Amino acid sequence: MIPLLAQMRFPAPEFENYTLPEMGLEAEVPEMIFWRLAALMVFLVLSGIGFYHFRSRRAMLLLAAGGWFVFGFWFSACPCSVGMFQNIAESAVVGTPIPLGVILLFAIPLACAIFWGRLFCAGACPLGAVQEWLHWKNVPVPLPVDRVLRMVPVLVLTLCTVMAASGMGYYLCRLDPWLPMFFAAVPTTVGVLTLILLVTGLFVSRPFCRYLCPYGVLLRFFTLFSPARPQITPQPCIRCRLCEQGCPNGAILPPEPEERSEVQKEGLRRLSLLVACVPFALFFGGLLGTLAAPAVSSLHRDVRLLRELRAGAETKEVEAFEVSGTTLAELHARVAMAENRVLVGMCLGGIFFAGCGMAELIANARRRQEEEVYQIVPSLCFCCGRCYSTCPLNRKEVSS
């Protein structure tokens, strides 16, 4: 915990006749963190009021626009759903000092998700706000394809966490597709990726949030414990299907049909088989992660440097190493430590990925309680309020 709570400055060097220069940034950073935390909590509270109390699609759109401006431009894309978890992973394993304010920026949306769902995605995430306003005409993603694509963010979270925790740096930040929106100088590759996502977002709702965002995986997990279950309408459902057709994120479940006893027994056998396969899936997930560890560790700068030295390559990294005074034994020790961290991380990451995949299959196979109403899946709901605007009963009640 000491690295996590470390101060943002180091002791002054003990030189004679040395005057420490004045640093204005040191006083400004805590103040900006304070304002970011304050704005984040304000937007989360307003999102909860607009979604649960007023049940208004218009209010959620206005909050999304405000969050896009405040967190996207004023605070320079912070909090960032792409980079926050990498900061925490690196600090927890490597020991890199990290301000307490950054930890709170990471933890507050997750704590909010435990009680009220994914309100961060609705009004406080600038990336989500862009996609929410951009969506023009919905093209439904086939359910099997959607279920497969849901696992991509889990893979991104696993790989990038292992890379950050092993000291490789933040590879995902280099490909952050939203950098061109908030910063001027970006690589051409990132600009092309941003353009592809923007065009895709015109027809597919929130493609980045649903199929790429690693922080969204954590929000989905914490939302599973949320006692607040949003209802499409407080009145008895007339099963008009308008809410199901109006939700572009696949977050609304239709009522369970009555099934014959033979069908129920078949479903129970299928569910039992999936549960029995969990230990095998976890084992093979860990095995695949272990087998993939050498390929991932090859991206580490120390591993690359050692390979270049063995090959006799003349690169800038090799020249810098030769004049640094570091011995080859010290480099071997650093490489061994990095490879060990990657190996352990990839093994645990493979188990985590396999567990998420089996949980997804079991959740889809499990039969829920028989209720003649359309239900919102909190872990898949972005609190956009579209179902409120399409439900005739909810519109009638809100207008009255």
C-alpha positions as CSV (number, residue, x, y, z in Angstrom):
1,M,0.0,0.0,0.0
2,I,3.0,2.3,0.5
3,P,3.5,2.9,-3.3
4,L,-0.2,3.6,-3.8
5,L,-0.2,6.3,-1.1
6,A,3.2,7.8,-2.1
7,Q,3.6,11.5,-2.4
8,M,3.8,13.2,-5.8
9,R,7.3,14.5,-5.1
10,F,10.7,13.0,-4.1
11,P,13.1,14.3,-1.4
12,A,15.4,17.2,-2.6
13,P,18.9,16.1,-3.5
14,E,21.5,16.8,-0.7
15,F,23.9,19.1,-2.6
16,E,25.7,22.0,-1.1
17,N,24.7,25.5,-2.2
18,Y,21.7,24.1,-4.1
19,T,18.4,25.8,-4.3
20,L,15.4,23.7,-5.2
21,P,13.5,25.3,-8.1
22,E,10.0,26.4,-7.7
23,M,7.5,24.0,-9.3
24,G,4.1,25.4,-10.0
25,L,2.8,22.1,-11.3
26,E,3.0,20.4,-7.9
27,A,0.4,22.7,-6.5
28,E,-1.8,22.5,-9.5
29,V,-2.1,18.7,-9.9
30,P,-3.9,18.1,-6.5
31,E,-6.2,20.9,-7.3
32,M,-7.1,19.5,-10.7
33,I,-7.6,16.0,-9.2
34,F,-9.9,17.6,-6.6
35,W,-12.0,19.3,-9.3
36,R,-12.1,16.1,-11.4
37,L,-13.3,14.1,-8.4
38,A,-15.9,16.7,-7.6
39,A,-17.2,16.9,-11.2
40,L,-17.2,13.1,-11.4
41,M,-19.4,12.7,-8.3
42,V,-21.7,15.5,-9.4
43,F,-22.3,13.9,-12.8
44,L,-22.8,10.5,-11.2
45,V,-25.4,11.9,-8.9
46,L,-27.2,13.8,-11.6
47,S,-27.2,10.7,-13.8
48,G,-28.8,8.7,-11.1
49,I,-31.5,11.3,-10.6
50,G,-32.2,11.6,-14.3
51,F,-32.3,7.9,-14.8
52,Y,-34.1,6.6,-11.7
53,H,-36.2,9.6,-10.6
54,F,-37.1,11.5,-13.7
55,R,-36.8,8.5,-16.1
56,S,-35.9,10.9,-18.9
57,R,-34.1,10.1,-22.1
58,R,-33.7,13.9,-22.7
59,A,-32.0,14.4,-19.4
60,M,-29.5,11.6,-20.0
61,L,-28.6,13.1,-23.4
62,L,-28.0,16.5,-21.9
63,L,-25.8,14.9,-19.2
64,A,-23.9,13.0,-21.8
65,A,-23.2,16.2,-23.7
66,G,-22.1,18.0,-20.5
67,G,-19.8,15.1,-19.6
68,W,-18.3,15.1,-23.1
69,F,-17.4,18.8,-22.7
70,V,-16.3,18.7,-19.1
71,F,-14.3,15.4,-19.0
72,G,-13.3,15.4,-22.7
73,F,-12.1,18.9,-23.3
74,W,-11.9,20.7,-19.9
75,F,-10.1,17.8,-18.1
76,S,-8.4,16.4,-21.3
77,A,-10.2,13.0,-21.5
78,C,-9.9,12.3,-17.8
79,P,-11.1,10.0,-16.2
80,C,-10.1,7.8,-19.0
81,S,-11.6,4.3,-19.3
82,V,-8.7,3.2,-21.4
83,G,-5.8,4.1,-19.1
84,M,-7.1,4.0,-15.5
85,F,-6.9,0.3,-14.8
86,Q,-3.4,0.2,-16.3
87,N,-2.2,2.8,-13.7
88,I,-3.6,0.7,-10.9
89,A,-2.1,-2.6,-12.2
90,E,1.4,-1.2,-12.6
91,S,1.3,0.4,-9.2
92,A,0.0,-2.7,-7.4
93,V,2.7,-5.0,-8.9
94,V,5.7,-2.9,-10.0
95,G,5.3,-0.4,-7.1
96,T,5.1,2.8,-9.2
97,P,3.9,5.7,-7.0
98,I,0.4,6.8,-7.8
99,P,-1.6,9.7,-6.2
100,L,-4.6,8.8,-4.1
101,G,-6.8,11.0,-6.4
102,V,-6.1,8.8,-9.3
103,I,-7.1,5.7,-7.3
104,L,-10.4,7.5,-6.4
105,L,-11.0,8.3,-10.0
106,F,-10.7,4.6,-10.8
107,A,-12.7,3.4,-7.8
108,I,-15.7,5.8,-7.5
109,P,-17.4,4.7,-10.8
110,L,-17.0,1.1,-9.7
111,A,-18.5,1.8,-6.3
112,C,-21.4,3.6,-8.0
113,A,-21.9,0.5,-10.2
114,I,-22.4,-1.6,-7.1
115,F,-25.4,0.4,-6.0
116,W,-26.9,2.1,-9.1
117,G,-25.4,0.4,-12.2
118,R,-23.4,1.8,-15.0
119,L,-24.1,5.5,-14.5
120,F,-20.5,6.3,-15.4
121,C,-21.2,5.2,-18.9
122,A,-24.3,7.4,-19.1
123,G,-23.1,10.8,-18.0
124,A,-19.5,10.9,-17.0
125,C,-17.6,9.0,-19.7
126,P,-16.6,11.3,-22.6
127,L,-16.1,8.3,-24.9
128,G,-19.6,6.9,-24.2
129,A,-21.1,10.4,-24.7
130,V,-19.7,10.7,-28.2
131,Q,-21.2,7.3,-29.2
132,E,-24.5,8.0,-27.6
133,W,-25.0,11.2,-29.5
134,L,-23.6,9.8,-32.7
135,H,-25.9,6.8,-33.0
136,W,-28.2,7.5,-35.9
137,K,-29.8,4.3,-37.3
138,N,-29.6,1.0,-35.5
139,V,-28.4,-2.1,-37.2
140,P,-28.9,-5.0,-34.8
141,V,-25.9,-7.3,-34.1
142,P,-26.9,-11.0,-34.3
143,L,-27.1,-12.5,-30.9
144,P,-24.4,-15.2,-31.4
145,V,-22.0,-12.5,-32.8
146,D,-22.8,-10.2,-29.9
147,R,-22.0,-12.9,-27.4
148,V,-18.7,-13.6,-29.0
149,L,-17.8,-9.9,-29.3
150,R,-18.6,-9.4,-25.6
151,M,-15.5,-11.4,-24.8
152,V,-13.1,-9.1,-26.7
153,P,-13.0,-6.5,-23.9
154,V,-12.2,-9.3,-21.4
155,L,-9.2,-10.3,-23.6
156,V,-8.1,-6.6,-23.9
157,L,-8.4,-6.2,-20.1
158,T,-6.4,-9.3,-19.5
159,L,-3.6,-8.6,-21.9
160,C,-3.2,-4.9,-21.1
161,T,-3.3,-5.6,-17.3
162,V,-0.5,-8.1,-17.6
163,M,1.6,-5.8,-19.8
164,A,1.2,-2.8,-17.4
165,A,1.8,-5.0,-14.3
166,S,5.0,-6.4,-15.8
167,G,6.4,-3.0,-16.6
168,M,5.9,-3.0,-20.4
169,G,4.0,0.3,-20.4
170,Y,0.6,1.2,-21.5
171,Y,0.3,-0.3,-25.0
172,L,-3.5,0.3,-25.1
173,C,-3.0,4.0,-24.6
174,R,-0.9,4.1,-27.8
175,L,-4.0,2.9,-29.7
176,D,-6.6,4.9,-27.9
177,P,-9.1,5.6,-30.7
178,W,-10.4,8.7,-29.0
179,L,-7.2,10.7,-28.9
180,P,-7.9,12.6,-32.1
181,M,-11.0,14.0,-30.5
182,F,-9.3,15.6,-27.5
183,F,-5.7,16.0,-28.7
184,A,-4.2,17.5,-31.8
185,A,-1.1,15.5,-32.6
186,V,-1.8,11.8,-33.0
187,P,-0.5,9.0,-35.2
188,T,-2.2,8.4,-38.5
189,T,-3.0,4.8,-37.5
190,V,-5.0,6.0,-34.5
191,G,-6.8,8.6,-36.6
192,V,-7.9,5.8,-39.0
193,L,-9.1,3.7,-36.1
194,T,-11.1,6.6,-34.7
195,L,-12.7,7.2,-38.1
196,I,-13.7,3.5,-38.3
197,L,-15.3,3.5,-34.9
198,L,-17.1,6.8,-35.6
199,V,-18.6,5.4,-38.8
200,T,-19.5,2.1,-37.1
201,G,-21.1,4.0,-34.3
202,L,-23.6,5.6,-36.7
203,F,-25.2,2.2,-37.2
204,V,-24.1,0.0,-34.2
205,S,-24.8,1.4,-30.8
206,R,-21.7,2.1,-28.7
207,P,-19.3,-0.3,-30.5
208,F,-16.3,0.7,-28.3
209,C,-18.2,0.5,-25.1
210,R,-19.7,-2.9,-25.9
211,Y,-16.9,-4.7,-27.7
212,L,-13.6,-3.0,-26.8
213,C,-13.7,-1.1,-23.5
214,P,-11.7,-2.9,-20.8
215,Y,-13.0,-0.7,-18.0
216,G,-16.6,-1.7,-19.0
217,V,-15.7,-5.3,-18.1
218,L,-15.1,-4.1,-14.5
219,L,-18.3,-2.1,-14.5
220,R,-20.3,-5.1,-15.7
221,F,-18.9,-7.2,-12.9
222,F,-19.6,-4.7,-10.2
223,T,-23.1,-4.1,-11.5
224,L,-24.0,-7.7,-10.8
225,F,-24.1,-6.8,-7.1
226,S,-26.3,-3.8,-7.7
227,P,-29.6,-3.8,-5.6
228,A,-31.1,-1.1,-7.9
229,R,-32.9,-2.9,-10.7
230,P,-34.2,-0.4,-13.2
231,Q,-37.8,-1.0,-14.4
232,I,-39.0,0.0,-17.8
233,T,-42.3,1.1,-16.4
234,P,-43.8,0.9,-12.9
235,Q,-47.1,0.0,-14.3
236,P,-48.2,-3.5,-15.4
237,C,-46.4,-4.4,-18.7
238,I,-48.7,-4.7,-21.7
239,R,-45.9,-6.6,-23.7
240,C,-46.0,-4.3,-26.7
241,R,-42.3,-5.1,-27.4
242,L,-41.5,-1.4,-28.1
243,C,-38.8,-1.3,-25.4
244,E,-37.1,-4.4,-26.7
245,Q,-37.1,-3.0,-30.2
246,G,-35.9,0.4,-29.0
247,C,-32.9,-0.8,-27.0
248,P,-29.9,-1.1,-29.4
249,N,-27.6,-2.6,-26.7
250,G,-29.4,-5.9,-26.2
251,A,-30.0,-5.1,-22.6
252,I,-33.7,-6.1,-22.4
253,L,-34.9,-9.6,-21.9
254,P,-38.4,-10.7,-23.1
255,P,-40.6,-12.7,-20.8
256,E,-39.8,-16.4,-20.4
257,P,-42.2,-18.6,-22.4
258,E,-43.8,-21.6,-20.7
259,E,-41.9,-24.7,-21.6
260,R,-42.9,-28.4,-21.6
261,S,-41.3,-30.6,-19.0
262,E,-39.2,-32.3,-21.6
263,V,-37.7,-29.0,-22.7
264,Q,-37.0,-28.0,-19.1
265,K,-35.2,-31.3,-18.4
266,E,-33.1,-30.8,-21.5
267,G,-32.2,-27.3,-20.4
268,L,-31.3,-28.6,-16.9
269,R,-29.0,-31.2,-18.4
270,R,-27.4,-28.6,-20.6
271,L,-26.9,-26.3,-17.6
272,S,-25.4,-29.2,-15.5
273,L,-23.0,-30.0,-18.3
274,L,-21.8,-26.4,-18.5
275,V,-21.2,-26.3,-14.7
276,A,-19.3,-29.6,-14.9
277,C,-17.1,-28.2,-17.7
278,V,-16.0,-25.2,-15.6
279,P,-12.9,-26.8,-14.0
280,F,-11.7,-28.1,-17.4
281,A,-12.3,-24.7,-19.0
282,L,-10.3,-23.0,-16.2
283,F,-7.4,-25.5,-16.6
284,F,-7.2,-25.1,-20.4
285,G,-7.5,-21.3,-20.0
286,G,-4.5,-21.2,-17.7
287,L,-2.6,-23.6,-20.0
288,L,-3.3,-21.4,-23.1
289,G,-2.3,-18.3,-21.1
290,T,1.0,-20.0,-20.1
291,L,1.7,-21.0,-23.7
292,A,1.1,-17.4,-24.8
293,A,3.4,-15.9,-22.2
294,P,6.7,-16.1,-24.2
295,A,5.0,-14.2,-27.1
296,V,3.8,-11.5,-24.7
297,S,7.1,-11.2,-22.8
298,S,8.9,-10.6,-26.1
299,L,7.3,-7.1,-26.1
300,H,9.2,-6.2,-22.9
301,R,12.0,-3.7,-23.5
302,D,14.5,-5.6,-21.4
303,V,13.7,-8.9,-23.2
304,R,14.1,-7.2,-26.5
305,L,17.4,-5.6,-25.4
306,L,18.8,-8.9,-24.3
307,R,17.9,-10.5,-27.6
308,E,19.5,-7.6,-29.5
309,L,22.7,-8.0,-27.4
310,R,22.9,-11.7,-28.2
311,A,22.3,-11.1,-31.9
312,G,25.0,-8.4,-31.9
313,A,22.6,-5.8,-33.3
314,E,23.8,-2.1,-33.3
315,T,20.7,-0.2,-32.1
316,K,20.3,2.9,-30.0
317,E,19.0,0.7,-27.1
318,V,22.2,-1.4,-27.2
319,E,24.4,1.8,-27.3
320,A,22.5,3.2,-24.3
321,F,23.0,0.0,-22.4
322,E,26.7,-0.1,-23.1
323,V,27.3,3.4,-21.7
324,S,24.9,3.0,-18.8
325,G,27.2,0.9,-16.7
326,T,24.6,-1.8,-16.1
327,T,26.2,-5.3,-16.1
328,L,24.9,-8.2,-18.2
329,A,24.1,-10.1,-15.0
330,E,21.8,-7.3,-13.8
331,L,20.0,-7.3,-17.2
332,H,19.6,-11.1,-17.0
333,A,18.0,-10.6,-13.5
334,R,15.6,-8.0,-14.8
335,V,14.6,-10.2,-17.8
336,A,14.0,-13.2,-15.5
337,M,11.8,-11.1,-13.3
338,A,9.8,-9.7,-16.2
339,E,9.3,-13.1,-17.8
340,N,8.2,-14.5,-14.5
341,R,5.7,-11.8,-14.0
342,V,4.3,-12.2,-17.5
343,L,4.1,-16.0,-17.0
344,V,2.2,-15.7,-13.8
345,G,0.0,-12.9,-15.2
346,M,-0.8,-14.8,-18.4
347,C,-1.7,-18.0,-16.5
348,L,-4.0,-16.1,-14.1
349,G,-5.3,-14.1,-17.1
350,G,-6.1,-17.2,-19.0
351,I,-8.0,-18.6,-16.0
352,F,-9.9,-15.3,-15.7
353,F,-10.8,-15.2,-19.4
354,A,-12.0,-18.8,-19.3
355,G,-14.1,-18.1,-16.2
356,C,-15.7,-15.1,-17.8
357,G,-16.5,-17.2,-20.9
358,M,-18.1,-20.0,-18.9
359,A,-20.0,-17.5,-16.8
360,E,-21.4,-16.0,-20.0
361,L,-22.5,-19.4,-21.2
362,I,-24.1,-20.4,-17.9
363,A,-25.9,-17.0,-17.7
364,N,-27.4,-17.5,-21.1
365,A,-28.4,-21.1,-20.5
366,R,-29.9,-20.5,-17.1
367,R,-33.7,-20.0,-17.0
368,R,-34.8,-17.0,-15.0
369,Q,-38.0,-16.6,-13.0
370,E,-41.2,-16.7,-14.9
371,E,-42.5,-13.1,-15.1
372,E,-44.7,-11.6,-17.8
373,V,-42.7,-8.4,-18.1
374,Y,-39.7,-7.2,-20.1
375,Q,-36.6,-6.9,-17.8
376,I,-33.5,-4.8,-18.1
377,V,-30.1,-6.6,-17.7
378,P,-28.2,-4.1,-15.4
379,S,-24.8,-5.3,-16.5
380,L,-25.6,-4.6,-20.2
381,C,-27.6,-1.4,-19.6
382,F,-25.8,1.9,-20.3
383,C,-28.6,3.9,-18.6
384,C,-29.3,5.8,-21.8
385,G,-33.1,6.0,-21.2
386,R,-34.2,4.8,-24.6
387,C,-36.6,2.2,-23.2
388,Y,-38.2,5.0,-21.2
389,S,-38.9,7.0,-24.3
390,T,-40.3,4.1,-26.2
391,C,-42.6,2.7,-23.6
392,P,-46.1,4.2,-23.9
393,L,-46.9,3.5,-20.3
394,N,-43.8,5.3,-19.0
395,R,-44.3,8.3,-21.3
396,K,-47.9,8.6,-20.0
397,E,-46.8,8.4,-16.4
398,V,-43.9,10.9,-16.8
399,S,-46.1,13.4,-18.7
400,S,-48.7,13.2,-16.0
